[in-house]
Amino acid sequence: MPDVDFAEIGEYPRYKLMASLIVPRPIAFVTTVDAAGVVNAAPFSMFCMLGEEPPLLLVSLNRSADSRRDTARNIESSGEFVVHMVDEALTEAADRCAEKLPHGVSELEAVGLSTRPSQKVVPPTIEAAPVAFECVLHETLLTESREIVIGRIVSLHTRDDLIDTDAWRVRLADYAPVARFGASFYTTTRDRFAVRGAAVATDIDEL
């Protein structure tokens, strides 16, 4: 079994190893608005939940000494953003939004995705997304290669009938987000199982 001393390899080899081994990762499809009112949309797979009180999530954006993501600039300027979960139907469009476009051009218009007004923040919600978390900026952390945005969720929107709001359960049988699986590969989340006999298949779909 090889041992890899991370101090002895460069930044890019570290990224390739980490990004292909720490998988699968959910995808944050983030909308923001710039000062001119143009909606920016970009997918990020370095994304996770941090906690429920306060309700926090984290999105890690790559950066360099001479380059900064529009998403990062817009969040810093407005303090608001919307994180959408990506399901199978939305995957191709979200992936296309990672392509570089001229500044001031909306990725959503380029790929033909429509939006609706959000409830509590200015950036709009993508109508085709199964889940949307409206966020305000809680904290930003900077590293040499990353701008790490921590957002506080202020509102949640889901596709019709996805949540039972009496029991606060998600109908997982109707929810099929995709995840990043290293390089340009994605994976589905349809193959599910329980351990130690804790649940049967019908129980898993509503937790």
N, C-alpha and C positions, 0 to 999 in steps of 0.2 A: 504494500500500500504506500503510495507516494506521500511524502510530507512536503508541504509547500510553505516556505517562509515568506510571508507577505512583505516583509521588509526588503526581500531580495528581488522582488518582481515589481514591474511598473504599474501605474494606475490602470491602464487599459486591460492588461491581463487580469488584474484583480476584479475589475468590473465584469469581464467575460465569465470568470469563474463564479463570482457571487450571483450574477444575474441568471446563470443557467443552473445553479444548484439550489438557490433559495427560491423554490417554486412549489406549487403554482402561486401566482400573485394576482389579486384582483386588480381591475383596471379602473382608475379614476378618470372619467371623461369630464374635463373641467371647462366651464364657461366663465368668462370674465368680460368686462366692458372697458374700453380705453377712454381717454379723455374726449375723443371725438364721437363717442357713442357706438363705435364699431365693436361687434361681438366677436371675441376670440374663443376658439374651442380647441382643446388639445388633450390627448390621452397620456396618462402616466401610470406605469405599473409598479412604481415604488410608492405604495399606498397602503395604509392600514388604519384600523380603529385603535384609538388610544384609551378611551374610557367613557363612562356614561355620566359622571358627575364631576365636572361639567362634561357634556357630550362632545368629545373631541375626536377628530380624525387628522391624519398626517399625509401630506403629499410631498414627495421629494422631487425637486426640479433640478436638472443638470445645468451647470453654468461654467463659464470659463472667465479668464481675466478680461477678455475683450468681447464677450457675448453674454446676453441675458435673455431669458425667455419672455415673450410678451405676457404670458400668464403671470410671471413673477412681478413684472412692472405694473400690470393692471391691479393685482392684489395689493401691492404696496400703496398704490395711488388711491384706490377706492375702499380697501378693507373688506371687500365682499367677493364671493365666488360661489358657484354651484358645482357640486360633485355628483356626477351621474354614474350609476352602475351600467355596465355594458353587457347586454345579453347577446345571444347568437344572431338575432336579426340586425343588431346595431353594430356588430363587430367590423364589418368592412368599411362602413362610413367613418367609424371612430378611427380606424387605422389610417384611412386616407387623410384625416385631419392632422396627422403627424407630419405630413409633407410641408416643406417650407413654401410659403406664399409671400408675395410682396406685402410690405407693411401697410396696414390699413385695409386689407382684403379679409373678409370674414370667411373662415373655413366652413362654417355652416352653410353659407350661400354657395360655396364652391362644390359641396357634396350634396346639396339639396335637402338639408334637414331643416324642418320648421321648428319654431319655438312658441312658447306661451309666456306671459308675464309670471314671474315668481311672486311668492306671497310677501316676503319680508326683505328681499334684497333686489338690487337693480339688475344684475346679470340674469338673463332669461333661463327658463327651463326647456330642455330639449323634449319635445312632445313624444318622440319615439322611445325614450329611455324608460325602463321599467321602474327605476327608483332615482330620485333626485334629493340630495341633501343640500339645503340652502345654508351657507356658512358665512360667518364673519371672522376676520383675522383675529386669532388669539395670540399667536407668537410666531416669530420667524427665527430660525437658527441658520447660521452660515458656516459652511465648511469650505475647504479649498475647491471642491468639485460640485458642491450641492447647495441649493437654497431650499431649506426644509420649512414648509409652510404648515403650521398647525391651525386648523380651523375649528371654531365652535359652531355646532349645528344649531340653527335657530328654527328651522322648519323642515319637514319631510313631506315629499309628494311621492306617491306610488301609483302604478297602474291600477285601474279599477279592480276591486275584489282580491287584491294581493294580500291585504291585511285584514284580519278579524279584529276590529277595534274594541269589541267587547272583552275578548280574552287576551288582546295584544299578542296575537300569534300571526306569523307569516305562513301563508299557504305555499310551502316550499315546492309542492308538486307543480305549481304554476310559475316557478321562478327558476330560470336557467341562465345565470350569469356565466360569462366566460372568464378565463384567467390566462395570464401570460406564462408561457412555458419555455423560456429561454430563446435567444436569437429572435427570429420572426415567427415563432410557433405559438399557437394558442391551444388551450384545452377546454373542453366542456365540463360541466359539473353535474351531469345527469346520472353518473354511476355512483350511487350512495349506499352506505351500509352502516349498521350499528355494531357496537362491540359489547361483549359480556351479556348479550341478551337483553340489553336495557330497553330496546324498543323493537317493534316490528315495522315493516315497511310503511304501513299506513300511519303509524305514530311519527315517523321521521318527517313526514310531510307537513306536520304542524307542531313546531316546538316554540 
